[in-house]
Amino acid sequence: MFTEVACPNCLHPIDIRQHGRHVTCAACQSQFVLDGHICPRCNAYHAQEQGFCGECGAPLTRVCQKCRTSNWAGDEFCKQCGTAMDILELLKVNYAQTTADRLHAHQEWAREIKAKEESDSQRRMAQLMAQEQARLAEMARLRAAQSQKDKHLFLLINLFAFLFLVIVALFIQFF
């Protein structure tokens, strides 16, 4: 876990676990704003702005309830409108969602999953129906070919039977 940054003025190491986004160097008293974000839960430093901590999964951003601007989770005031980003406000927002709202969100999620499964099921059923149609068409073709062979065989047997009868009749007539 990255916990120190170098002061941009004197290069003195600063332990960022003791600071928020606004950092003060103990050696030269320089103040600067940290470019990245420090996780408010585990103090992991994130150079790139991201929504959740890569170490502990905590959210790194909060939305201002007044202007809907996304702010770092550790900011005390909104960067857009200056509204206080109090932790109690965050808790109030989290608990403002009623059980009915959570139930509605879960039901909507379940409907989305059901719709996707239904779509996948329809697609699989269409594939199976196409395979079944191809199988039935092949069976019909094979039946027609077998029927044609049976007709030829029947004609051939009848021809031999007729020739046999003609030969027997001629044999009887001459003897």
URFEN-V187007 format. One record per backbone hydrogen bond with DSSP energy under -0.5 kcal/mol. NH is the residue of the N-H (numbers start at 0). CO is the residue of the C=O. If there is no record, write none. Layout:
NH;CO  NH;CO
This chain:
2;0  4;13  6;11  10;6  13;4  15;2  15;13  16;2  17;14  18;15  19;21  22;20  22;31  24;29  28;24  31;22  33;20  33;31  36;45  38;43  42;38  44;1  45;36  46;44  52;57  56;52  59;50  60;50  61;70  63;68  67;63  70;61  72;59  74;71  77;82  81;77  84;75  85;83  89;85  90;86  91;87  92;88  93;89  94;90  95;91  96;92  97;95  101;97  102;98  103;99  104;100  105;101  106;102  107;103  108;104  109;105  110;106  111;107  112;108  113;109  114;110  115;111  116;112  117;113  118;114  119;115  120;116  121;117  122;118  123;119  124;120  125;121  126;122  127;123  128;124  129;125  130;126  131;127  132;128  133;129  134;130  135;131  136;132  137;133  138;134  139;135  140;136  141;137  142;138  143;139  144;140  145;141  146;142  147;143  148;144  149;145  150;146  151;147  152;148  153;149  154;150  155;151  156;152  157;153  158;154  159;155  160;156  161;157  162;158  163;159  164;160  165;161  166;162  167;163  168;164  169;165  170;166  171;167  172;168  173;169  174;170
